[in-house]
């Protein structure tokens, strides 16, 4: 059974930091690109960061220099380190695993974790 379980969200003051984790099971984690998305109330889901397989990374301009995506294939876990958080970073953050092979797309999602940046 495929599972992606996010953790690490919460309430943090502006300028603070959080590290989100995404624990994966039920598939070959190392073969999948991992992505973090976020969705704020009333807004579309936004791609925040992606780490490939192997480990090339990219982040959205809105978080570049503040957020870092990483992965630990031995632990089947992806991370999103978020520093210098701003109120506009408030959203539900989702973990996504994707693999394209032989004309098929395998696409899995976590349930999301709430991040609230407020004083």
Rosetta constraint file for C-alpha pairs under 8 A:
AtomPair CA 1 CA 25 HARMONIC 7.43 0.50
AtomPair CA 1 CA 26 HARMONIC 5.03 0.50
AtomPair CA 2 CA 24 HARMONIC 7.57 0.50
AtomPair CA 2 CA 25 HARMONIC 5.65 0.50
AtomPair CA 2 CA 26 HARMONIC 4.17 0.50
AtomPair CA 2 CA 27 HARMONIC 6.24 0.50
AtomPair CA 2 CA 108 HARMONIC 7.68 0.50
AtomPair CA 3 CA 23 HARMONIC 7.83 0.50
AtomPair CA 3 CA 24 HARMONIC 5.65 0.50
AtomPair CA 3 CA 25 HARMONIC 5.21 0.50
AtomPair CA 3 CA 26 HARMONIC 6.31 0.50
AtomPair CA 3 CA 108 HARMONIC 7.89 0.50
AtomPair CA 3 CA 109 HARMONIC 7.92 0.50
AtomPair CA 3 CA 110 HARMONIC 7.06 0.50
AtomPair CA 4 CA 22 HARMONIC 6.16 0.50
AtomPair CA 4 CA 23 HARMONIC 5.59 0.50
AtomPair CA 4 CA 24 HARMONIC 4.64 0.50
AtomPair CA 4 CA 25 HARMONIC 6.71 0.50
AtomPair CA 4 CA 95 HARMONIC 7.01 0.50
AtomPair CA 4 CA 96 HARMONIC 7.76 0.50
AtomPair CA 4 CA 108 HARMONIC 7.44 0.50
AtomPair CA 4 CA 109 HARMONIC 6.26 0.50
AtomPair CA 4 CA 110 HARMONIC 4.56 0.50
AtomPair CA 4 CA 111 HARMONIC 7.54 0.50
AtomPair CA 5 CA 21 HARMONIC 7.91 0.50
AtomPair CA 5 CA 22 HARMONIC 5.34 0.50
AtomPair CA 5 CA 23 HARMONIC 5.14 0.50
AtomPair CA 5 CA 24 HARMONIC 6.61 0.50
AtomPair CA 5 CA 95 HARMONIC 7.89 0.50
AtomPair CA 5 CA 110 HARMONIC 5.51 0.50
AtomPair CA 5 CA 111 HARMONIC 6.83 0.50
AtomPair CA 5 CA 112 HARMONIC 7.85 0.50
AtomPair CA 6 CA 20 HARMONIC 6.88 0.50
AtomPair CA 6 CA 21 HARMONIC 5.47 0.50
AtomPair CA 6 CA 22 HARMONIC 4.37 0.50
AtomPair CA 6 CA 23 HARMONIC 6.48 0.50
AtomPair CA 6 CA 94 HARMONIC 7.25 0.50
AtomPair CA 6 CA 95 HARMONIC 6.69 0.50
AtomPair CA 6 CA 110 HARMONIC 6.41 0.50
AtomPair CA 6 CA 111 HARMONIC 7.09 0.50
AtomPair CA 6 CA 112 HARMONIC 6.09 0.50
AtomPair CA 6 CA 113 HARMONIC 6.02 0.50
AtomPair CA 7 CA 20 HARMONIC 5.71 0.50
AtomPair CA 7 CA 21 HARMONIC 5.25 0.50
AtomPair CA 7 CA 22 HARMONIC 6.56 0.50
AtomPair CA 7 CA 113 HARMONIC 6.25 0.50
AtomPair CA 8 CA 18 HARMONIC 6.92 0.50
AtomPair CA 8 CA 19 HARMONIC 5.90 0.50
AtomPair CA 8 CA 20 HARMONIC 4.55 0.50
AtomPair CA 8 CA 21 HARMONIC 6.16 0.50
AtomPair CA 8 CA 113 HARMONIC 7.42 0.50
AtomPair CA 9 CA 18 HARMONIC 7.06 0.50
AtomPair CA 9 CA 19 HARMONIC 7.59 0.50
AtomPair CA 9 CA 20 HARMONIC 6.22 0.50
AtomPair CA 9 CA 113 HARMONIC 5.43 0.50
AtomPair CA 9 CA 114 HARMONIC 5.34 0.50
AtomPair CA 9 CA 115 HARMONIC 4.94 0.50
AtomPair CA 9 CA 116 HARMONIC 7.93 0.50
AtomPair CA 10 CA 113 HARMONIC 7.96 0.50
AtomPair CA 10 CA 114 HARMONIC 6.11 0.50
AtomPair CA 10 CA 115 HARMONIC 5.02 0.50
AtomPair CA 10 CA 116 HARMONIC 6.07 0.50
AtomPair CA 11 CA 115 HARMONIC 6.18 0.50
AtomPair CA 11 CA 116 HARMONIC 4.73 0.50
AtomPair CA 11 CA 117 HARMONIC 5.91 0.50
AtomPair CA 11 CA 118 HARMONIC 7.10 0.50
AtomPair CA 12 CA 16 HARMONIC 6.04 0.50
AtomPair CA 12 CA 17 HARMONIC 7.25 0.50
AtomPair CA 12 CA 18 HARMONIC 7.69 0.50
AtomPair CA 12 CA 115 HARMONIC 7.83 0.50
AtomPair CA 12 CA 116 HARMONIC 6.30 0.50
AtomPair CA 12 CA 117 HARMONIC 5.01 0.50
AtomPair CA 12 CA 118 HARMONIC 6.29 0.50
AtomPair CA 12 CA 119 HARMONIC 7.63 0.50
AtomPair CA 13 CA 85 HARMONIC 7.63 0.50
AtomPair CA 13 CA 117 HARMONIC 5.42 0.50
AtomPair CA 13 CA 118 HARMONIC 5.03 0.50
AtomPair CA 13 CA 119 HARMONIC 4.98 0.50
AtomPair CA 14 CA 84 HARMONIC 6.97 0.50
AtomPair CA 14 CA 85 HARMONIC 5.36 0.50
AtomPair CA 14 CA 86 HARMONIC 5.09 0.50
AtomPair CA 14 CA 87 HARMONIC 6.37 0.50
AtomPair CA 14 CA 117 HARMONIC 5.78 0.50
AtomPair CA 14 CA 118 HARMONIC 6.01 0.50
AtomPair CA 14 CA 119 HARMONIC 6.49 0.50
AtomPair CA 15 CA 83 HARMONIC 7.02 0.50
AtomPair CA 15 CA 84 HARMONIC 4.13 0.50
AtomPair CA 15 CA 85 HARMONIC 4.84 0.50
AtomPair CA 15 CA 86 HARMONIC 6.39 0.50
AtomPair CA 16 CA 83 HARMONIC 6.15 0.50
AtomPair CA 16 CA 84 HARMONIC 5.46 0.50
AtomPair CA 16 CA 85 HARMONIC 5.47 0.50
AtomPair CA 17 CA 81 HARMONIC 7.51 0.50
AtomPair CA 17 CA 82 HARMONIC 5.40 0.50
AtomPair CA 17 CA 83 HARMONIC 4.39 0.50
AtomPair CA 17 CA 84 HARMONIC 6.22 0.50
AtomPair CA 17 CA 85 HARMONIC 6.21 0.50
AtomPair CA 18 CA 81 HARMONIC 6.19 0.50
AtomPair CA 18 CA 82 HARMONIC 5.24 0.50
AtomPair CA 18 CA 83 HARMONIC 6.73 0.50
AtomPair CA 19 CA 79 HARMONIC 6.77 0.50
AtomPair CA 19 CA 80 HARMONIC 5.59 0.50
AtomPair CA 19 CA 81 HARMONIC 4.40 0.50
AtomPair CA 19 CA 82 HARMONIC 5.90 0.50
AtomPair CA 20 CA 79 HARMONIC 5.49 0.50
AtomPair CA 20 CA 80 HARMONIC 5.00 0.50
AtomPair CA 20 CA 81 HARMONIC 6.41 0.50
AtomPair CA 20 CA 82 HARMONIC 7.87 0.50
AtomPair CA 21 CA 77 HARMONIC 6.67 0.50
AtomPair CA 21 CA 78 HARMONIC 5.79 0.50
AtomPair CA 21 CA 79 HARMONIC 4.57 0.50
AtomPair CA 21 CA 80 HARMONIC 6.58 0.50
AtomPair CA 22 CA 77 HARMONIC 5.36 0.50
AtomPair CA 22 CA 78 HARMONIC 5.03 0.50
AtomPair CA 22 CA 79 HARMONIC 6.20 0.50
AtomPair CA 22 CA 95 HARMONIC 6.26 0.50
AtomPair CA 22 CA 110 HARMONIC 7.93 0.50
AtomPair CA 23 CA 75 HARMONIC 7.90 0.50
AtomPair CA 23 CA 76 HARMONIC 6.08 0.50
AtomPair CA 23 CA 77 HARMONIC 4.55 0.50
AtomPair CA 23 CA 78 HARMONIC 6.73 0.50
AtomPair CA 24 CA 29 HARMONIC 6.77 0.50
AtomPair CA 24 CA 76 HARMONIC 5.42 0.50
AtomPair CA 24 CA 77 HARMONIC 5.95 0.50
AtomPair CA 25 CA 29 HARMONIC 7.46 0.50
AtomPair CA 25 CA 76 HARMONIC 7.11 0.50
AtomPair CA 28 CA 32 HARMONIC 7.21 0.50
AtomPair CA 29 CA 73 HARMONIC 6.68 0.50
AtomPair CA 29 CA 76 HARMONIC 5.75 0.50
AtomPair CA 30 CA 53 HARMONIC 6.49 0.50
AtomPair CA 30 CA 73 HARMONIC 5.56 0.50
AtomPair CA 30 CA 76 HARMONIC 7.45 0.50
AtomPair CA 31 CA 53 HARMONIC 5.96 0.50
AtomPair CA 31 CA 99 HARMONIC 7.07 0.50
AtomPair CA 32 CA 52 HARMONIC 7.09 0.50
AtomPair CA 32 CA 53 HARMONIC 6.03 0.50
AtomPair CA 32 CA 97 HARMONIC 5.90 0.50
AtomPair CA 32 CA 98 HARMONIC 5.40 0.50
AtomPair CA 32 CA 99 HARMONIC 5.01 0.50
AtomPair CA 33 CA 50 HARMONIC 7.09 0.50
AtomPair CA 33 CA 51 HARMONIC 5.76 0.50
AtomPair CA 33 CA 52 HARMONIC 4.30 0.50
AtomPair CA 33 CA 53 HARMONIC 5.43 0.50
AtomPair CA 33 CA 97 HARMONIC 5.79 0.50
AtomPair CA 33 CA 98 HARMONIC 5.37 0.50
AtomPair CA 33 CA 99 HARMONIC 6.32 0.50
AtomPair CA 34 CA 50 HARMONIC 5.72 0.50
AtomPair CA 34 CA 51 HARMONIC 5.36 0.50
AtomPair CA 34 CA 52 HARMONIC 6.43 0.50
AtomPair CA 34 CA 78 HARMONIC 7.02 0.50
AtomPair CA 34 CA 95 HARMONIC 7.25 0.50
AtomPair CA 34 CA 96 HARMONIC 5.74 0.50
AtomPair CA 34 CA 97 HARMONIC 4.69 0.50
AtomPair CA 34 CA 98 HARMONIC 6.53 0.50
AtomPair CA 35 CA 47 HARMONIC 7.40 0.50
AtomPair CA 35 CA 48 HARMONIC 7.49 0.50
AtomPair CA 35 CA 49 HARMONIC 5.66 0.50
AtomPair CA 35 CA 50 HARMONIC 4.28 0.50
AtomPair CA 35 CA 51 HARMONIC 6.40 0.50
AtomPair CA 35 CA 95 HARMONIC 5.88 0.50
AtomPair CA 35 CA 96 HARMONIC 4.98 0.50
AtomPair CA 35 CA 97 HARMONIC 6.35 0.50
AtomPair CA 36 CA 47 HARMONIC 6.31 0.50
AtomPair CA 36 CA 48 HARMONIC 5.50 0.50
AtomPair CA 36 CA 49 HARMONIC 5.30 0.50
AtomPair CA 36 CA 50 HARMONIC 6.43 0.50
AtomPair CA 36 CA 80 HARMONIC 7.50 0.50
AtomPair CA 36 CA 93 HARMONIC 6.75 0.50
AtomPair CA 36 CA 94 HARMONIC 5.62 0.50
AtomPair CA 36 CA 95 HARMONIC 4.79 0.50
AtomPair CA 36 CA 96 HARMONIC 6.17 0.50
AtomPair CA 37 CA 45 HARMONIC 6.52 0.50
AtomPair CA 37 CA 46 HARMONIC 5.38 0.50
AtomPair CA 37 CA 47 HARMONIC 4.39 0.50
AtomPair CA 37 CA 48 HARMONIC 5.11 0.50
AtomPair CA 37 CA 49 HARMONIC 7.12 0.50
AtomPair CA 37 CA 93 HARMONIC 5.67 0.50
AtomPair CA 37 CA 94 HARMONIC 5.08 0.50
AtomPair CA 37 CA 95 HARMONIC 6.47 0.50
AtomPair CA 37 CA 96 HARMONIC 7.50 0.50
AtomPair CA 38 CA 45 HARMONIC 5.58 0.50
AtomPair CA 38 CA 46 HARMONIC 5.29 0.50
AtomPair CA 38 CA 47 HARMONIC 6.60 0.50
AtomPair CA 38 CA 48 HARMONIC 6.69 0.50
AtomPair CA 38 CA 91 HARMONIC 5.80 0.50
AtomPair CA 38 CA 92 HARMONIC 5.42 0.50
AtomPair CA 38 CA 93 HARMONIC 4.26 0.50
AtomPair CA 38 CA 94 HARMONIC 5.89 0.50
AtomPair CA 39 CA 43 HARMONIC 6.30 0.50
AtomPair CA 39 CA 44 HARMONIC 6.06 0.50
AtomPair CA 39 CA 45 HARMONIC 4.42 0.50
AtomPair CA 39 CA 46 HARMONIC 6.15 0.50
AtomPair CA 39 CA 91 HARMONIC 5.18 0.50
AtomPair CA 39 CA 92 HARMONIC 5.33 0.50
AtomPair CA 39 CA 93 HARMONIC 6.61 0.50
AtomPair CA 40 CA 44 HARMONIC 7.34 0.50
AtomPair CA 40 CA 45 HARMONIC 7.44 0.50
AtomPair CA 40 CA 90 HARMONIC 6.47 0.50
AtomPair CA 40 CA 91 HARMONIC 4.21 0.50
AtomPair CA 40 CA 92 HARMONIC 6.37 0.50
AtomPair CA 41 CA 91 HARMONIC 7.11 0.50
AtomPair CA 47 CA 60 HARMONIC 6.91 0.50
AtomPair CA 48 CA 59 HARMONIC 5.75 0.50
AtomPair CA 48 CA 60 HARMONIC 5.16 0.50
AtomPair CA 48 CA 63 HARMONIC 7.19 0.50
AtomPair CA 49 CA 57 HARMONIC 7.33 0.50
AtomPair CA 49 CA 58 HARMONIC 5.63 0.50
AtomPair CA 49 CA 59 HARMONIC 4.18 0.50
AtomPair CA 49 CA 60 HARMONIC 6.13 0.50
AtomPair CA 49 CA 68 HARMONIC 7.71 0.50
AtomPair CA 49 CA 69 HARMONIC 6.31 0.50
AtomPair CA 50 CA 57 HARMONIC 5.56 0.50
AtomPair CA 50 CA 58 HARMONIC 5.38 0.50
AtomPair CA 50 CA 59 HARMONIC 6.46 0.50
AtomPair CA 50 CA 69 HARMONIC 6.85 0.50
AtomPair CA 51 CA 55 HARMONIC 5.63 0.50
AtomPair CA 51 CA 56 HARMONIC 5.50 0.50
AtomPair CA 51 CA 57 HARMONIC 4.36 0.50
AtomPair CA 51 CA 58 HARMONIC 6.65 0.50
AtomPair CA 51 CA 69 HARMONIC 6.58 0.50
AtomPair CA 51 CA 70 HARMONIC 6.74 0.50
AtomPair CA 51 CA 71 HARMONIC 7.62 0.50
AtomPair CA 52 CA 56 HARMONIC 5.10 0.50
AtomPair CA 52 CA 57 HARMONIC 6.35 0.50
AtomPair CA 55 CA 70 HARMONIC 7.96 0.50
AtomPair CA 55 CA 71 HARMONIC 7.94 0.50
AtomPair CA 57 CA 69 HARMONIC 7.08 0.50
AtomPair CA 59 CA 63 HARMONIC 6.69 0.50
AtomPair CA 59 CA 64 HARMONIC 5.75 0.50
AtomPair CA 59 CA 67 HARMONIC 7.51 0.50
AtomPair CA 59 CA 68 HARMONIC 7.60 0.50
AtomPair CA 59 CA 69 HARMONIC 7.90 0.50
AtomPair CA 60 CA 64 HARMONIC 5.95 0.50
AtomPair CA 63 CA 67 HARMONIC 5.59 0.50
AtomPair CA 66 CA 82 HARMONIC 6.10 0.50
AtomPair CA 66 CA 83 HARMONIC 5.10 0.50
AtomPair CA 66 CA 84 HARMONIC 6.09 0.50
AtomPair CA 66 CA 85 HARMONIC 7.69 0.50
AtomPair CA 67 CA 80 HARMONIC 6.71 0.50
AtomPair CA 67 CA 81 HARMONIC 5.49 0.50
AtomPair CA 67 CA 82 HARMONIC 4.49 0.50
AtomPair CA 67 CA 83 HARMONIC 6.06 0.50
AtomPair CA 68 CA 80 HARMONIC 5.69 0.50
AtomPair CA 68 CA 81 HARMONIC 5.08 0.50
AtomPair CA 68 CA 82 HARMONIC 6.64 0.50
AtomPair CA 69 CA 78 HARMONIC 7.43 0.50
AtomPair CA 69 CA 79 HARMONIC 5.66 0.50
AtomPair CA 69 CA 80 HARMONIC 4.60 0.50
AtomPair CA 69 CA 81 HARMONIC 6.37 0.50
AtomPair CA 70 CA 78 HARMONIC 5.83 0.50
AtomPair CA 70 CA 79 HARMONIC 5.21 0.50
AtomPair CA 70 CA 80 HARMONIC 6.57 0.50
AtomPair CA 71 CA 76 HARMONIC 7.74 0.50
AtomPair CA 71 CA 77 HARMONIC 5.82 0.50
AtomPair CA 71 CA 78 HARMONIC 4.18 0.50
AtomPair CA 71 CA 79 HARMONIC 5.89 0.50
AtomPair CA 72 CA 76 HARMONIC 6.03 0.50
AtomPair CA 72 CA 77 HARMONIC 5.41 0.50
AtomPair CA 72 CA 78 HARMONIC 6.29 0.50
AtomPair CA 73 CA 77 HARMONIC 6.46 0.50
AtomPair CA 85 CA 89 HARMONIC 6.47 0.50
AtomPair CA 85 CA 117 HARMONIC 6.75 0.50
AtomPair CA 86 CA 90 HARMONIC 7.59 0.50
AtomPair CA 86 CA 117 HARMONIC 6.13 0.50
AtomPair CA 87 CA 116 HARMONIC 7.36 0.50
AtomPair CA 87 CA 117 HARMONIC 4.71 0.50
AtomPair CA 87 CA 118 HARMONIC 5.85 0.50
AtomPair CA 88 CA 117 HARMONIC 7.57 0.50
AtomPair CA 89 CA 115 HARMONIC 7.58 0.50
AtomPair CA 89 CA 116 HARMONIC 7.48 0.50
AtomPair CA 89 CA 117 HARMONIC 6.69 0.50
AtomPair CA 90 CA 114 HARMONIC 7.80 0.50
AtomPair CA 90 CA 115 HARMONIC 5.39 0.50
AtomPair CA 90 CA 116 HARMONIC 4.59 0.50
AtomPair CA 90 CA 117 HARMONIC 5.44 0.50
AtomPair CA 91 CA 114 HARMONIC 6.08 0.50
AtomPair CA 91 CA 115 HARMONIC 5.53 0.50
AtomPair CA 91 CA 116 HARMONIC 6.63 0.50
AtomPair CA 92 CA 112 HARMONIC 5.86 0.50
AtomPair CA 92 CA 113 HARMONIC 5.39 0.50
AtomPair CA 92 CA 114 HARMONIC 4.35 0.50
AtomPair CA 92 CA 115 HARMONIC 6.00 0.50
AtomPair CA 93 CA 112 HARMONIC 5.27 0.50
AtomPair CA 93 CA 113 HARMONIC 5.28 0.50
AtomPair CA 93 CA 114 HARMONIC 6.22 0.50
AtomPair CA 93 CA 115 HARMONIC 7.00 0.50
AtomPair CA 94 CA 109 HARMONIC 7.05 0.50
AtomPair CA 94 CA 110 HARMONIC 5.90 0.50
AtomPair CA 94 CA 111 HARMONIC 6.65 0.50
AtomPair CA 94 CA 112 HARMONIC 4.39 0.50
AtomPair CA 94 CA 113 HARMONIC 6.63 0.50
AtomPair CA 95 CA 109 HARMONIC 5.87 0.50
AtomPair CA 95 CA 110 HARMONIC 5.29 0.50
AtomPair CA 95 CA 111 HARMONIC 7.93 0.50
AtomPair CA 95 CA 112 HARMONIC 6.92 0.50
AtomPair CA 96 CA 107 HARMONIC 7.12 0.50
AtomPair CA 96 CA 108 HARMONIC 5.62 0.50
AtomPair CA 96 CA 109 HARMONIC 4.63 0.50
AtomPair CA 96 CA 110 HARMONIC 6.51 0.50
AtomPair CA 97 CA 106 HARMONIC 7.84 0.50
AtomPair CA 97 CA 107 HARMONIC 5.72 0.50
AtomPair CA 97 CA 108 HARMONIC 5.13 0.50
AtomPair CA 97 CA 109 HARMONIC 6.57 0.50
AtomPair CA 98 CA 105 HARMONIC 7.08 0.50
AtomPair CA 98 CA 106 HARMONIC 5.47 0.50
AtomPair CA 98 CA 107 HARMONIC 4.51 0.50
AtomPair CA 98 CA 108 HARMONIC 6.49 0.50
AtomPair CA 99 CA 105 HARMONIC 5.76 0.50
AtomPair CA 99 CA 106 HARMONIC 5.11 0.50
AtomPair CA 99 CA 107 HARMONIC 6.68 0.50
AtomPair CA 100 CA 104 HARMONIC 5.66 0.50
AtomPair CA 100 CA 105 HARMONIC 4.52 0.50
AtomPair CA 100 CA 106 HARMONIC 6.35 0.50
AtomPair CA 101 CA 105 HARMONIC 6.55 0.50
